Amino acid sequence: MKINYFLILFLFLGYNILFSQEEKVENLDEVIITSSRIDIPFNENSRTITIISKEDILKSTALNVADLLQQFTGVDVRRRGIDGMQSDLYIRGGSFDQTLILIDGIKTEDPQSGHHTMNMMIPIENIERIEVIKGPAARVFGQNAFTGAINIVTKKNITTQLKGVVGYGSYRTSNIALTGGLNLKNSAHQVHISRSVSDGYRYNTDFTNQNYFIKSKFNTNNTPFDVIAMFMERKFGANGFYASPDFMDQYEETQTSLIGVSTSIFKNKFTIKPKAYWKRGQDMYLFLRDDPNFFRNLHITNKLGGEINTIYDSKFGLTGFGVDLAKVDISSNNLGDHDRTMVTAFLEHRLQLFNNSFDITPGVAVNYFSDFGFHAFPGIDLGYAINDQFKVYGNFGYTYRIPTYTDLYYNSPTTVGNDNLKPEKALAEELGLKFNNDKITANITLFYRDANNLIDYVKEHEEDKWSAENLAQVITKGIETEIHYIFKLFNYSQNFKFGYTFLEDDIKKQNITFSRYSLNSIKHQVTSAFDLQFFKYFRQNIVYKFVERPDGTSYNVVDLKLTIMFKDLELSGIFNNIFNTEYTETNLVPMPKSNAMFVLKYTFK
Protein backbone atom coordinates (compact mmCIF):
# COMPACT_ATOMS: atom_id res chain seq x y z
CA MET A 1 0.00 0.00 0.00
CA LYS A 2 1.84 3.08 -1.26
CA ILE A 3 0.68 6.02 0.83
CA ASN A 4 2.02 9.52 0.12
CA TYR A 5 4.37 10.96 2.74
CA PHE A 6 1.89 13.79 3.07
CA LEU A 7 -0.20 11.39 5.19
CA ILE A 8 2.73 10.88 7.56
CA LEU A 9 2.84 14.64 8.05
CA PHE A 10 -0.89 14.58 8.83
CA LEU A 11 -0.43 11.90 11.46
CA PHE A 12 2.62 13.62 12.93
CA LEU A 13 0.70 16.87 13.32
CA GLY A 14 -2.26 14.97 14.73
CA TYR A 15 -0.06 13.34 17.38
CA ASN A 16 1.49 16.61 18.46
CA ILE A 17 -1.72 18.56 18.70
CA LEU A 18 -3.08 16.05 21.19
CA PHE A 19 -1.03 17.89 23.78
CA SER A 20 -2.65 21.22 23.00
CA GLN A 21 -5.37 22.86 25.08
CA GLU A 22 -8.67 21.00 24.59
CA GLU A 23 -12.11 22.12 23.50
CA LYS A 24 -15.31 20.11 23.68
CA VAL A 25 -16.72 18.55 20.54
CA GLU A 26 -20.25 19.16 19.36
CA ASN A 27 -22.75 17.38 21.64
CA LEU A 28 -23.92 14.55 19.41
CA ASP A 29 -26.43 13.45 22.03
CA GLU A 30 -28.56 16.33 20.80
CA VAL A 31 -28.55 15.03 17.21
CA ILE A 32 -31.58 12.84 16.53
CA ILE A 33 -31.06 10.37 13.70
CA THR A 34 -34.01 11.01 11.39
CA SER A 35 -33.11 8.28 8.89
CA SER A 36 -34.68 5.66 11.13
CA ARG A 37 -38.11 4.28 11.90
CA ILE A 38 -37.46 5.15 15.55
CA ASP A 39 -36.00 8.51 16.60
CA ILE A 40 -32.74 7.74 18.44
CA PRO A 41 -30.03 10.16 19.66
CA PHE A 42 -26.81 9.71 17.70
CA ASN A 43 -24.77 8.31 20.60
CA GLU A 44 -27.46 5.76 21.50
CA ASN A 45 -27.81 4.10 18.09
CA SER A 46 -26.30 0.66 17.52
CA ARG A 47 -25.25 1.06 13.91
CA THR A 48 -22.31 2.67 12.10
CA ILE A 49 -23.53 6.17 11.24
CA THR A 50 -21.46 9.17 10.21
CA ILE A 51 -22.91 12.65 10.73
CA ILE A 52 -21.69 15.40 8.38
CA SER A 53 -22.77 18.61 10.10
CA LYS A 54 -23.46 21.98 8.51
CA GLU A 55 -20.18 23.20 10.02
CA ASP A 56 -18.33 20.33 8.31
CA ILE A 57 -19.98 21.30 5.03
CA LEU A 58 -19.19 25.01 5.26
CA LYS A 59 -15.53 24.44 6.16
CA SER A 60 -14.97 21.68 3.62
CA THR A 61 -12.97 22.02 0.41
CA ALA A 62 -16.04 20.69 -1.44
CA LEU A 63 -18.52 22.76 -3.43
CA ASN A 64 -20.98 19.92 -4.02
CA VAL A 65 -22.20 16.77 -2.27
CA ALA A 66 -20.26 14.37 -4.51
CA ASP A 67 -16.91 15.95 -3.58
CA LEU A 68 -17.98 16.22 0.07
CA LEU A 69 -18.83 12.52 0.48
CA GLN A 70 -15.42 11.55 -0.91
CA GLN A 71 -13.86 12.92 2.27
CA PHE A 72 -15.39 10.26 4.53
CA THR A 73 -14.14 6.72 4.85
CA GLY A 74 -16.21 3.80 3.64
CA VAL A 75 -17.87 6.02 1.04
CA ASP A 76 -16.43 5.65 -2.46
CA VAL A 77 -17.66 8.34 -4.88
CA ARG A 78 -16.26 7.75 -8.35
CA ARG A 79 -16.56 10.88 -10.42
CA ARG A 80 -16.50 11.46 -14.12
CA GLY A 81 -15.42 15.07 -14.44
CA ILE A 82 -15.79 18.06 -12.14
CA ASP A 83 -18.57 19.85 -10.25
CA GLY A 84 -20.30 16.56 -9.47
CA MET A 85 -21.31 16.41 -13.12
CA GLN A 86 -21.67 12.60 -13.14
CA SER A 87 -20.78 10.46 -10.16
CA ASP A 88 -21.40 6.93 -8.91
CA LEU A 89 -21.87 6.27 -5.20
CA TYR A 90 -20.58 3.14 -3.43
CA ILE A 91 -20.59 2.20 0.27
CA ARG A 92 -18.33 -0.56 1.62
CA GLY A 93 -17.66 -2.04 -1.78
CA GLY A 94 -21.24 -2.28 -2.99
CA SER A 95 -22.22 -1.16 -6.47
CA PHE A 96 -23.73 2.20 -7.39
CA ASP A 97 -27.16 0.52 -7.56
CA GLN A 98 -26.86 -0.68 -3.94
CA THR A 99 -26.90 2.64 -2.09
CA LEU A 100 -30.10 4.57 -1.38
CA ILE A 101 -30.29 8.36 -1.29
CA LEU A 102 -33.00 10.00 0.81
CA ILE A 103 -33.91 13.67 1.04
CA ASP A 104 -35.63 14.48 4.34
CA GLY A 105 -36.42 10.78 4.54
CA ILE A 106 -37.92 10.60 1.02
CA LYS A 107 -36.47 7.73 -1.00
CA THR A 108 -35.16 8.96 -4.36
CA GLU A 109 -33.84 5.81 -6.06
CA ASP A 110 -33.92 5.81 -9.86
CA PRO A 111 -35.57 2.72 -11.43
CA GLN A 112 -33.66 3.28 -14.68
CA SER A 113 -30.11 3.15 -13.33
CA GLY A 114 -28.02 3.85 -10.24
CA HIS A 115 -25.89 6.08 -12.48
CA HIS A 116 -28.54 8.73 -11.74
CA THR A 117 -28.42 8.35 -7.95
CA MET A 118 -26.30 11.48 -7.57
CA ASN A 119 -28.31 13.60 -10.02
CA MET A 120 -30.50 14.88 -7.21
CA MET A 121 -27.79 16.36 -5.04
CA ILE A 122 -29.16 19.40 -3.23
CA PRO A 123 -26.84 22.44 -3.28
CA ILE A 124 -24.82 22.43 -0.06
CA GLU A 125 -26.18 25.86 0.94
CA ASN A 126 -29.52 24.17 1.67
CA ILE A 127 -28.25 21.24 3.77
CA GLU A 128 -28.52 21.03 7.55
CA ARG A 129 -26.59 17.76 7.83
CA ILE A 130 -25.99 14.45 6.06
CA GLU A 131 -26.51 11.09 7.77
CA VAL A 132 -24.42 8.27 6.28
CA ILE A 133 -25.76 4.86 7.35
CA LYS A 134 -23.28 2.09 6.58
CA GLY A 135 -24.20 -1.56 6.39
CA PRO A 136 -27.46 -3.26 5.41
CA ALA A 137 -30.43 -0.91 5.76
CA ALA A 138 -33.13 -2.83 3.89
CA ARG A 139 -34.90 -3.55 7.18
CA VAL A 140 -35.45 0.19 7.58
CA PHE A 141 -35.78 1.44 4.01
CA GLY A 142 -36.53 -1.61 1.87
CA GLN A 143 -34.63 -2.58 -1.26
CA ASN A 144 -31.82 -0.41 -2.73
CA ALA A 145 -30.32 0.16 0.73
CA PHE A 146 -28.23 -2.96 0.07
CA THR A 147 -24.95 -1.71 1.49
CA GLY A 148 -26.10 1.54 3.08
CA ALA A 149 -28.12 4.71 2.78
CA ILE A 150 -27.50 8.45 2.84
CA ASN A 151 -30.12 10.83 4.19
CA ILE A 152 -29.74 14.50 3.27
CA VAL A 153 -31.51 16.68 5.83
CA THR A 154 -32.44 20.11 4.52
CA LYS A 155 -32.22 23.32 6.59
CA LYS A 156 -34.69 23.31 9.47
CA ASN A 157 -34.43 26.87 10.74
CA ILE A 158 -35.17 29.34 7.97
CA THR A 159 -34.13 32.94 8.66
CA THR A 160 -34.87 36.12 6.73
CA GLN A 161 -31.75 36.81 4.71
CA LEU A 162 -30.25 36.67 1.21
CA LYS A 163 -26.94 35.01 0.39
CA GLY A 164 -25.13 35.48 -2.89
CA VAL A 165 -22.29 33.30 -4.21
CA VAL A 166 -20.14 33.84 -7.29
CA GLY A 167 -17.18 31.73 -8.38
CA TYR A 168 -14.66 31.46 -11.18
CA GLY A 169 -11.82 29.04 -11.80
CA SER A 170 -9.90 26.69 -14.04
CA TYR A 171 -11.30 25.61 -17.42
CA ARG A 172 -13.38 28.80 -17.50
CA THR A 173 -15.63 27.33 -14.85
CA SER A 174 -18.03 29.82 -13.34
CA ASN A 175 -21.00 29.64 -11.02
CA ILE A 176 -23.53 31.95 -9.47
CA ALA A 177 -26.06 31.19 -6.73
CA LEU A 178 -28.70 33.03 -4.73
CA THR A 179 -30.29 31.65 -1.58
CA GLY A 180 -33.04 33.64 0.09
CA GLY A 181 -35.00 33.03 3.27
CA LEU A 182 -38.20 34.66 4.55
CA ASN A 183 -39.60 33.99 8.01
CA LEU A 184 -43.24 35.12 8.38
CA LYS A 185 -45.78 34.97 11.21
CA ASN A 186 -47.06 31.45 10.52
CA SER A 187 -44.77 30.20 7.74
CA ALA A 188 -41.18 30.24 6.53
CA HIS A 189 -39.76 29.93 3.03
CA GLN A 190 -36.38 29.32 1.42
CA VAL A 191 -35.54 29.61 -2.28
CA HIS A 192 -32.27 28.66 -4.01
CA ILE A 193 -31.27 29.25 -7.63
CA SER A 194 -27.84 28.39 -9.04
CA ARG A 195 -26.12 27.90 -12.38
CA SER A 196 -22.63 26.67 -13.25
CA VAL A 197 -20.91 26.38 -16.64
CA SER A 198 -17.51 25.19 -17.80
CA ASP A 199 -15.53 24.58 -20.98
CA GLY A 200 -14.39 21.29 -19.43
CA TYR A 201 -10.94 20.07 -18.45
CA ARG A 202 -10.45 18.07 -21.66
CA TYR A 203 -12.15 17.49 -25.00
CA ASN A 204 -15.96 17.13 -24.75
CA THR A 205 -16.31 17.59 -20.99
CA ASP A 206 -18.03 20.97 -21.05
CA PHE A 207 -21.18 21.31 -18.96
CA THR A 208 -24.06 23.52 -17.90
CA ASN A 209 -25.76 22.75 -14.56
CA GLN A 210 -28.87 24.45 -13.15
CA ASN A 211 -30.44 23.94 -9.72
CA TYR A 212 -33.72 25.22 -8.28
CA PHE A 213 -34.78 24.44 -4.71
CA ILE A 214 -37.74 25.61 -2.62
CA LYS A 215 -38.61 24.66 0.94
CA SER A 216 -41.60 26.05 2.79
CA LYS A 217 -42.87 25.44 6.30
CA PHE A 218 -46.55 26.16 6.85
CA ASN A 219 -48.68 26.36 10.01
CA THR A 220 -45.53 26.84 12.09
CA ASN A 221 -47.48 27.90 15.19
CA ASN A 222 -49.54 24.71 15.38
CA THR A 223 -48.83 21.42 13.56
CA PRO A 224 -46.27 22.47 10.95
CA PHE A 225 -45.82 20.71 7.65
CA ASP A 226 -42.99 20.97 5.14
CA VAL A 227 -43.17 21.27 1.37
CA ILE A 228 -40.05 20.82 -0.74
CA ALA A 229 -39.73 21.23 -4.49
CA MET A 230 -36.59 20.97 -6.58
CA PHE A 231 -35.45 20.76 -10.17
CA MET A 232 -31.92 19.90 -11.36
CA GLU A 233 -30.79 19.97 -14.99
CA ARG A 234 -27.40 18.88 -16.28
CA LYS A 235 -26.06 19.05 -19.83
CA PHE A 236 -22.56 17.72 -20.38
CA GLY A 237 -20.08 16.21 -22.77
CA ALA A 238 -19.43 12.64 -21.65
CA ASN A 239 -16.04 11.79 -23.15
CA GLY A 240 -15.53 8.06 -22.48
CA PHE A 241 -17.96 8.10 -19.55
CA TYR A 242 -19.87 4.88 -20.27
CA ALA A 243 -17.84 3.02 -22.87
CA SER A 244 -14.26 2.58 -24.03
CA PRO A 245 -12.07 5.71 -23.75
CA ASP A 246 -11.93 5.57 -27.56
CA PHE A 247 -15.55 6.81 -27.67
CA MET A 248 -14.93 10.49 -27.00
CA ASP A 249 -18.08 12.09 -28.42
CA GLN A 250 -20.75 10.89 -26.01
CA TYR A 251 -23.19 13.47 -24.68
CA GLU A 252 -25.90 13.47 -22.01
CA GLU A 253 -28.67 15.64 -20.61
CA THR A 254 -30.50 14.81 -17.39
CA GLN A 255 -33.41 16.41 -15.58
CA THR A 256 -34.51 15.45 -12.08
CA SER A 257 -37.38 16.89 -10.08
CA LEU A 258 -38.99 16.16 -6.73
CA ILE A 259 -42.05 17.47 -4.88
CA GLY A 260 -42.66 16.26 -1.33
CA VAL A 261 -44.98 17.03 1.59
CA SER A 262 -44.35 15.81 5.14
CA THR A 263 -45.36 16.50 8.73
CA SER A 264 -45.18 15.07 12.25
CA ILE A 265 -48.23 14.60 14.43
CA PHE A 266 -47.86 14.06 18.18
CA LYS A 267 -50.78 12.54 20.04
CA ASN A 268 -50.55 10.96 23.47
CA LYS A 269 -47.77 8.36 23.15
CA PHE A 270 -47.89 8.24 19.36
CA THR A 271 -45.75 10.10 16.83
CA ILE A 272 -47.12 9.84 13.29
CA LYS A 273 -45.03 10.93 10.31
CA PRO A 274 -46.82 10.90 6.95
CA LYS A 275 -45.08 11.74 3.65
CA ALA A 276 -46.22 12.02 0.05
CA TYR A 277 -44.00 12.72 -2.94
CA TRP A 278 -43.53 12.64 -6.71
CA LYS A 279 -40.14 12.21 -8.36
CA ARG A 280 -39.51 12.52 -12.08
CA GLY A 281 -36.34 11.78 -14.04
CA GLN A 282 -35.40 12.32 -17.66
CA ASP A 283 -32.23 11.14 -19.37
CA MET A 284 -31.21 11.85 -22.97
CA TYR A 285 -28.00 10.19 -24.15
CA LEU A 286 -26.19 10.46 -27.49
CA PHE A 287 -23.39 8.09 -28.44
CA LEU A 288 -22.20 10.69 -30.99
CA ARG A 289 -22.90 14.23 -29.84
CA ASP A 290 -23.20 15.72 -33.33
CA ASP A 291 -25.11 12.80 -34.86
CA PRO A 292 -28.32 12.05 -32.86
CA ASN A 293 -29.48 9.61 -35.55
CA PHE A 294 -26.57 7.22 -34.92
CA PHE A 295 -27.62 6.19 -31.40
CA ARG A 296 -29.95 8.09 -29.09
CA ASN A 297 -31.59 7.07 -25.81
CA LEU A 298 -34.47 8.91 -24.15
CA HIS A 299 -35.74 7.62 -20.81
CA ILE A 300 -38.47 9.19 -18.67
CA THR A 301 -39.19 7.79 -15.21
CA ASN A 302 -41.78 8.65 -12.58
CA LYS A 303 -42.19 7.60 -8.98
CA LEU A 304 -45.33 8.48 -7.04
CA GLY A 305 -45.19 7.45 -3.41
CA GLY A 306 -46.51 7.87 0.09
CA GLU A 307 -45.68 6.48 3.49
CA ILE A 308 -46.81 6.63 7.10
CA ASN A 309 -44.37 5.94 9.91
CA THR A 310 -45.61 5.63 13.49
CA ILE A 311 -43.69 5.51 16.77
CA TYR A 312 -45.38 4.28 19.95
CA ASP A 313 -43.67 5.03 23.26
CA SER A 314 -44.65 2.60 26.02
CA LYS A 315 -43.16 1.22 29.22
CA PHE A 316 -41.85 -1.67 27.12
CA GLY A 317 -39.82 0.63 24.82
CA LEU A 318 -40.27 2.27 21.45
CA THR A 319 -42.20 0.52 18.69
CA GLY A 320 -41.91 1.71 15.10
CA PHE A 321 -44.19 0.56 12.34
CA GLY A 322 -45.32 1.86 9.00
CA VAL A 323 -46.23 1.23 5.42
CA ASP A 324 -44.76 2.58 2.19
CA LEU A 325 -46.59 2.47 -1.15
CA ALA A 326 -45.05 3.55 -4.46
CA LYS A 327 -45.71 3.23 -8.19
CA VAL A 328 -42.84 3.63 -10.65
CA ASP A 329 -42.91 3.66 -14.43
CA ILE A 330 -40.53 4.17 -17.31
CA SER A 331 -41.04 5.19 -20.90
CA SER A 332 -37.97 4.62 -23.07
CA ASN A 333 -37.11 4.23 -26.73
CA ASN A 334 -34.48 1.64 -25.71
CA LEU A 335 -35.75 -0.02 -22.54
CA GLY A 336 -39.42 -0.02 -23.49
CA ASP A 337 -42.42 0.93 -21.34
CA HIS A 338 -42.72 -0.73 -17.95
CA ASP A 339 -44.30 -0.07 -14.57
CA ARG A 340 -43.94 -1.51 -11.10
CA THR A 341 -45.98 -1.33 -7.90
CA MET A 342 -44.07 -1.56 -4.62
CA VAL A 343 -45.52 -2.03 -1.13
CA THR A 344 -43.36 -2.21 1.99
CA ALA A 345 -44.47 -2.81 5.58
CA PHE A 346 -42.06 -2.16 8.46
CA LEU A 347 -42.01 -3.19 12.11
CA GLU A 348 -39.30 -2.82 14.74
CA HIS A 349 -39.10 -2.45 18.50
CA ARG A 350 -36.36 -0.96 20.65
CA LEU A 351 -36.04 -2.32 24.17
CA GLN A 352 -33.58 -1.06 26.80
CA LEU A 353 -32.53 -3.23 29.73
CA PHE A 354 -30.15 -3.17 32.73
CA ASN A 355 -30.67 0.48 33.59
CA ASN A 356 -30.72 1.39 29.86
CA SER A 357 -27.17 0.16 29.30
CA PHE A 358 -28.27 -2.64 26.95
CA ASP A 359 -30.46 -2.04 23.90
CA ILE A 360 -31.92 -4.53 21.46
CA THR A 361 -33.83 -3.59 18.30
CA PRO A 362 -35.22 -6.44 16.21
CA GLY A 363 -37.22 -5.60 13.11
CA VAL A 364 -38.45 -6.77 9.74
CA ALA A 365 -39.45 -5.25 6.42
CA VAL A 366 -41.75 -7.11 4.04
CA ASN A 367 -41.72 -6.00 0.38
CA TYR A 368 -44.04 -6.74 -2.48
CA PHE A 369 -43.00 -6.00 -6.08
CA SER A 370 -45.53 -6.52 -8.84
CA ASP A 371 -42.82 -8.03 -11.06
CA PHE A 372 -40.67 -9.83 -8.43
CA GLY A 373 -43.14 -10.97 -5.76
CA PHE A 374 -42.77 -10.94 -1.96
CA HIS A 375 -39.53 -10.69 0.02
CA ALA A 376 -38.75 -10.20 3.71
CA PHE A 377 -35.71 -8.62 5.37
CA PRO A 378 -35.38 -9.44 9.08
CA GLY A 379 -32.54 -8.00 11.15
CA ILE A 380 -31.49 -6.97 14.62
CA ASP A 381 -29.34 -4.28 16.28
CA LEU A 382 -27.66 -4.85 19.66
CA GLY A 383 -25.74 -2.42 21.83
CA TYR A 384 -24.14 -2.34 25.26
CA ALA A 385 -22.87 0.82 26.94
CA ILE A 386 -19.81 -0.25 28.92
CA ASN A 387 -19.70 3.20 30.53
CA ASP A 388 -20.42 6.80 29.56
CA GLN A 389 -17.63 6.73 26.97
CA PHE A 390 -17.49 3.25 25.46
CA LYS A 391 -20.22 1.34 23.65
CA VAL A 392 -19.96 -1.99 21.87
CA TYR A 393 -22.56 -2.78 19.25
CA GLY A 394 -23.42 -5.29 16.57
CA ASN A 395 -26.08 -5.90 13.99
CA PHE A 396 -26.93 -8.36 11.28
CA GLY A 397 -29.68 -8.65 8.76
CA TYR A 398 -30.75 -9.65 5.29
CA THR A 399 -30.68 -7.21 2.42
CA TYR A 400 -31.95 -7.25 -1.15
CA ARG A 401 -32.00 -5.40 -4.49
CA ILE A 402 -34.12 -5.96 -7.57
CA PRO A 403 -32.56 -5.27 -11.00
CA THR A 404 -32.94 -1.83 -12.56
CA TYR A 405 -34.58 -1.45 -15.94
CA THR A 406 -31.12 -0.86 -17.43
CA ASP A 407 -29.92 -4.17 -15.97
CA LEU A 408 -32.89 -5.94 -17.53
CA TYR A 409 -33.38 -4.37 -20.95
CA TYR A 410 -30.55 -2.06 -22.03
CA ASN A 411 -28.85 -2.52 -25.42
CA SER A 412 -26.16 -0.31 -26.94
CA PRO A 413 -23.08 -0.63 -29.18
CA THR A 414 -21.08 -1.70 -26.09
CA THR A 415 -23.59 -3.18 -23.62
CA VAL A 416 -26.42 -5.72 -23.50
CA GLY A 417 -29.01 -6.24 -20.74
CA ASN A 418 -30.48 -9.48 -19.43
CA ASP A 419 -34.20 -9.87 -18.72
CA ASN A 420 -33.54 -13.17 -16.92
CA LEU A 421 -31.67 -11.53 -14.05
CA LYS A 422 -32.50 -12.55 -10.50
CA PRO A 423 -32.65 -10.15 -7.55
CA GLU A 424 -29.50 -9.66 -5.48
CA LYS A 425 -29.54 -10.81 -1.88
CA ALA A 426 -27.11 -10.87 1.03
CA LEU A 427 -26.66 -11.52 4.73
CA ALA A 428 -24.58 -8.77 6.33
CA GLU A 429 -23.09 -8.43 9.80
CA GLU A 430 -21.00 -5.90 11.69
CA LEU A 431 -19.40 -5.57 15.10
CA GLY A 432 -18.18 -2.23 16.37
CA LEU A 433 -16.83 -0.22 19.28
CA LYS A 434 -17.56 3.48 19.80
CA PHE A 435 -15.77 5.97 22.02
CA ASN A 436 -17.04 9.43 22.86
CA ASN A 437 -16.05 12.04 25.42
CA ASP A 438 -15.80 15.80 25.51
CA LYS A 439 -12.58 15.77 23.43
CA ILE A 440 -12.79 13.02 20.85
CA THR A 441 -15.20 10.69 19.04
CA ALA A 442 -13.97 7.47 17.45
CA ASN A 443 -15.17 4.09 16.29
CA ILE A 444 -13.82 0.88 14.83
CA THR A 445 -15.99 -1.63 12.98
CA LEU A 446 -15.58 -5.11 11.52
CA PHE A 447 -18.06 -6.05 8.81
CA TYR A 448 -18.93 -9.07 6.70
CA ARG A 449 -21.32 -9.54 3.78
CA ASP A 450 -22.23 -12.82 2.04
CA ALA A 451 -23.90 -11.81 -1.22
CA ASN A 452 -25.49 -13.99 -3.88
CA ASN A 453 -26.61 -13.21 -7.43
CA LEU A 454 -24.77 -9.88 -7.49
CA ILE A 455 -25.43 -8.10 -10.77
CA ASP A 456 -22.39 -6.92 -12.70
CA TYR A 457 -21.48 -6.18 -16.30
CA VAL A 458 -18.87 -8.67 -17.41
CA LYS A 459 -17.21 -10.03 -20.54
CA GLU A 460 -14.76 -12.77 -21.43
CA HIS A 461 -12.76 -11.02 -24.18
CA GLU A 462 -11.71 -7.41 -24.64
CA GLU A 463 -13.71 -7.06 -27.86
CA ASP A 464 -16.93 -8.49 -26.40
CA LYS A 465 -19.90 -6.42 -25.29
CA TRP A 466 -20.50 -5.90 -21.57
CA SER A 467 -23.28 -8.27 -20.49
CA ALA A 468 -25.40 -8.03 -17.33
CA GLU A 469 -25.05 -11.24 -15.32
CA ASN A 470 -25.68 -12.58 -11.83
CA LEU A 471 -22.39 -13.47 -10.13
CA ALA A 472 -22.62 -16.70 -8.18
CA GLN A 473 -21.38 -15.51 -4.77
CA VAL A 474 -19.18 -12.72 -3.42
CA ILE A 475 -18.06 -12.54 0.20
CA THR A 476 -16.93 -9.09 1.34
CA LYS A 477 -15.18 -8.49 4.62
CA GLY A 478 -13.41 -5.49 6.00
CA ILE A 479 -12.52 -3.12 8.80
CA GLU A 480 -13.24 0.55 9.17
CA THR A 481 -12.21 3.20 11.68
CA GLU A 482 -12.94 6.90 12.11
CA ILE A 483 -11.52 9.50 14.50
CA HIS A 484 -12.71 13.08 15.02
CA TYR A 485 -10.73 15.32 17.37
CA ILE A 486 -11.33 18.97 18.22
CA PHE A 487 -8.72 20.96 20.10
CA LYS A 488 -7.87 24.56 20.94
CA LEU A 489 -4.80 26.29 19.55
CA PHE A 490 -4.08 30.03 19.51
CA ASN A 491 -7.55 30.52 21.02
CA TYR A 492 -9.26 29.06 17.94
CA SER A 493 -10.97 25.73 17.38
CA GLN A 494 -9.06 23.24 15.23
CA ASN A 495 -10.45 20.01 13.77
CA PHE A 496 -8.68 16.79 12.87
CA LYS A 497 -10.43 13.86 11.13
CA PHE A 498 -8.98 10.55 10.07
CA GLY A 499 -10.59 7.49 8.50
CA TYR A 500 -9.39 4.15 7.16
CA THR A 501 -11.23 1.31 5.41
CA PHE A 502 -9.95 -2.07 4.27
CA LEU A 503 -12.06 -4.25 1.98
CA GLU A 504 -11.55 -7.72 0.56
CA ASP A 505 -13.83 -9.41 -1.98
CA ASP A 506 -13.75 -13.19 -2.34
CA ILE A 507 -15.46 -14.41 -5.52
CA LYS A 508 -16.83 -17.93 -5.27
CA LYS A 509 -17.58 -20.30 -8.16
CA GLN A 510 -17.17 -17.71 -10.89
CA ASN A 511 -14.42 -17.04 -13.42
CA ILE A 512 -14.54 -13.37 -14.39
CA THR A 513 -12.09 -11.98 -16.94
CA PHE A 514 -13.43 -8.41 -17.12
CA SER A 515 -15.76 -6.76 -14.58
CA ARG A 516 -17.06 -3.22 -14.97
CA TYR A 517 -18.46 -2.41 -11.53
CA SER A 518 -18.99 -4.78 -8.62
CA LEU A 519 -15.51 -6.28 -8.40
CA ASN A 520 -13.53 -3.07 -8.72
CA SER A 521 -14.16 -1.75 -5.24
CA ILE A 522 -11.60 -0.29 -2.86
CA LYS A 523 -8.98 -2.36 -1.07
CA HIS A 524 -7.46 0.40 1.05
CA GLN A 525 -8.93 3.85 1.61
CA VAL A 526 -7.51 6.64 3.77
CA THR A 527 -9.22 9.96 4.38
CA SER A 528 -7.77 12.72 6.51
CA ALA A 529 -8.60 16.37 7.00
CA PHE A 530 -7.36 19.34 9.00
CA ASP A 531 -9.57 22.38 9.52
CA LEU A 532 -7.22 24.98 11.01
CA GLN A 533 -7.53 28.59 12.12
CA PHE A 534 -4.70 30.66 13.59
CA PHE A 535 -5.94 34.20 12.87
CA LYS A 536 -9.29 35.91 13.33
CA TYR A 537 -10.07 36.43 9.66
CA PHE A 538 -8.25 33.51 8.06
CA ARG A 539 -8.91 29.74 7.98
CA GLN A 540 -7.42 26.84 6.04
CA ASN A 541 -8.65 23.33 5.31
CA ILE A 542 -6.47 20.49 4.01
CA VAL A 543 -7.92 17.19 2.77
CA TYR A 544 -5.92 14.06 1.94
CA LYS A 545 -7.40 11.04 0.10
CA PHE A 546 -5.73 7.75 -0.71
CA VAL A 547 -7.35 4.86 -2.60
CA GLU A 548 -5.96 1.51 -3.66
CA ARG A 549 -8.08 -0.76 -5.88
CA PRO A 550 -7.97 -4.58 -5.88
CA ASP A 551 -6.02 -4.55 -9.17
CA GLY A 552 -3.15 -2.70 -7.43
CA THR A 553 -3.75 0.75 -8.92
CA SER A 554 -3.68 3.56 -6.35
CA TYR A 555 -3.56 7.32 -6.06
CA ASN A 556 -3.02 10.09 -3.51
CA VAL A 557 -4.87 13.40 -3.82
CA VAL A 558 -4.54 16.52 -1.66
CA ASP A 559 -6.96 19.46 -1.76
CA LEU A 560 -6.54 22.83 -0.05
CA LYS A 561 -8.98 25.60 0.85
CA LEU A 562 -7.93 29.06 2.07
CA THR A 563 -10.66 31.34 3.39
CA ILE A 564 -10.73 35.00 4.38
CA MET A 565 -13.72 35.96 6.55
CA PHE A 566 -14.89 39.46 7.51
CA LYS A 567 -18.35 39.92 8.98
CA ASP A 568 -20.82 38.80 6.28
CA LEU A 569 -18.18 38.51 3.54
CA GLU A 570 -16.21 35.38 2.74
CA LEU A 571 -13.58 34.85 0.03
CA SER A 572 -12.21 31.36 -0.61
CA GLY A 573 -9.58 29.85 -2.85
CA ILE A 574 -10.07 26.12 -3.43
CA PHE A 575 -7.10 24.25 -4.90
CA ASN A 576 -7.75 20.67 -5.98
CA ASN A 577 -5.14 17.97 -6.58
CA ILE A 578 -2.34 20.34 -5.61
CA PHE A 579 0.37 17.73 -6.27
CA ASN A 580 -0.82 17.15 -9.85
CA THR A 581 -1.62 13.45 -9.44
CA GLU A 582 -2.55 11.51 -12.58
CA TYR A 583 -5.41 9.16 -11.73
CA THR A 584 -8.81 7.79 -12.69
CA GLU A 585 -11.75 6.97 -10.44
CA THR A 586 -13.87 4.95 -12.86
CA ASN A 587 -13.99 3.64 -16.42
CA LEU A 588 -10.50 4.94 -17.29
CA VAL A 589 -11.79 8.54 -17.28
CA PRO A 590 -8.76 10.70 -16.33
CA MET A 591 -9.46 13.17 -13.55
CA PRO A 592 -8.23 16.78 -13.73
CA LYS A 593 -4.75 17.68 -12.64
CA SER A 594 -4.14 20.75 -10.45
CA ASN A 595 -6.98 23.23 -10.72
CA ALA A 596 -8.41 26.12 -8.73
CA MET A 597 -11.72 27.80 -7.96
CA PHE A 598 -12.23 31.19 -6.30
CA VAL A 599 -15.52 31.80 -4.53
CA LEU A 600 -17.00 34.98 -3.06
CA LYS A 601 -19.95 34.80 -0.64
CA TYR A 602 -21.91 37.66 0.88
CA THR A 603 -24.91 37.51 3.21
CA PHE A 604 -27.46 40.33 3.26
CA LYS A 605 -29.42 40.46 6.53
Secondary structure, DSSP 8 states (H G I E B T S, - for coil): ----HHHHHHHHHHHHHTTS-B-----GGG-EE-SSSS-EEGGG--SEEEEEEHHHHHHSS-SSHHHHHTTSTTEEEEESSSTTSSEEEEETT--TTSEEEEETTEE---SS-GGGGGGS---GGGEEEEEEEES--HHHH-TT-SSEEEEEEE-SS--SEEEEEEEEEGGGEEEEEEEEEEE-SSEEEEEEEEEEEE--SSTT--EEEEEEEEEEEE-TTSS-EEEEEEEEEEEEE-TTSSS-TT----EEEEEEEEEEEEE-EEETTEEEEEEEEEEEEEEEEESSTT-TTTSEEEEEEEEEEEEEEEEEEETTEEEEEEEEEEEEEEEETTTEEEEEEEEEEEEEEEEEETTTTEEEEEEEEEEEETTTEEEEEEEEEEEEESSSSEEEEEEEEEEEE---HHHHH-B-SSEE--TT---EEEEEEEEEEEEE-SSEEEEEEEEEEEEEEEEEEEESSTTS-EEEEEEEEEEEEEEEEEEEEEEEETTEEEEEEEEEEEEEEEEES---SEESSTT---SEEEEEEEEEEEETTEEEEEEEEEEE-TTS-EEEEEEEEEEEEETTEEEEEEEESTT----BSSTT-B---SEEEEEEEEEE-
